[in-house]
Amino acid sequence: MTRLRPQIAVTADQHGQASVALPESPATGYRWELEDPALSRHVAGAAFAETGSRAPGSAGTRVFSLDLHGLAGVELVFVLKRSWEASSVERQGVTVTLPAP
C-alpha cells in the first residue's frame, strides 16, 4: 500500500528554477523518482546529501534541481520505490508555482 505524504508547495525563481528536497535512505534500495517519466526532462539534476551521521547506510535528503521554464501551474508527483519493483511505498505531490512574467 502506498503512503500519501502531505502535498508540498515550491516556488520557482524568475528563470523557472526550483528545488525539491525529500527524505531518503538509499541503503534500503528505495529512491525518489518522478512518477511521470515524460516530466523527467525537467530534472536538471539530483543529489543525495547525508544528514547527521556519516555512517554507512545513514538517511539523508535527495534534492532535485528542476528547470520548469515555460510551464505554468506545474504539479509533480514523486514516488519512493525500488528500481526493480513496480509499486511504490510513498507518493509526494509537489505544486510548483512560477512567478508572474
N, C-alpha and C positions, 0 to 999 in steps of 0.2 A: 504494500500500500504506500502510495506516495504522500509524503507530508507536505502540506502547503505552508510556506512561510509568508508572513505579512508582506504585502506589497510595499516596495520602497520607491522613492522618487529621487531622481537625479536631474540636475540642471546642467545642460551643456554650455560651454562658453560661446562667444560670438563666432567662432570658427567651426562649431559643431563638435568640439572635442569634449568628451566626458569620460569618467572612470567609474567603475562599479567594483566594490570590494566585497567578497563573500568568504565566510569562514570555511576552511577546508583542512582535512587530514589526509594528505595524499598517500601516506603509508598504508591506508586501508584499501587503496585502489579506487576510491571514489574521487572524482574530479568534476568540477563545474564545467558545463559547456552550454552553448546556445541550443535551445530546443529546435529551432528552425535553421537548418544548415544554410539556407539561402541568405540569412542575415549575417553569417559569419564573415562575409566580405567587409563588414563594418567594424570588425575587431582588428584594431591596428596592432595589438599585442596583448599578451597575458603573462603575468609573472607571479611567482609564489614568494611570499615573504613570511619567514618564521616569526612567531610572536612569542615572547617569553623565552622558554627553554630552547637551546640549540641541540638538544639530544636527538639522535636519530628517531624518526617517526613522530616528531612533535607536530602539533597542529599549527596552523598559521592562517594566512589570508591569501586568496587568489584575487589579484587585481587585474581587471580587464580594462584596457585602453580602447575607447570607442571613437570612431570617426563617423559622425552622423550628419555631416553637412548635407543640406538639401532635403532631409527628411523632417516631416512635421508630425507632432503628436505620436512619437515613437513609443511602442510598448514592446519590451523584450521579455522573453521567458528563458531563464537559465534552469538547467536540470542538473542534479547531482547524481552521477551514475558511474558505474564501472564500464570501461570501453567494451568489454566482452559480454555485457548483459544488455538486454533490450529495454528493461524497465528502469526507471529512476526511483530514488528513495526520497528526494526532496525536489520541490519546484519553487523558484523565486521569480516573481513578477517584478519588473522594473519599468516604471514610467519615466521616460526622458522628455523633458521639455526643452525647447530651443528658444533662445532669446528672440525678441521681435527684431526684424531686419532694420 
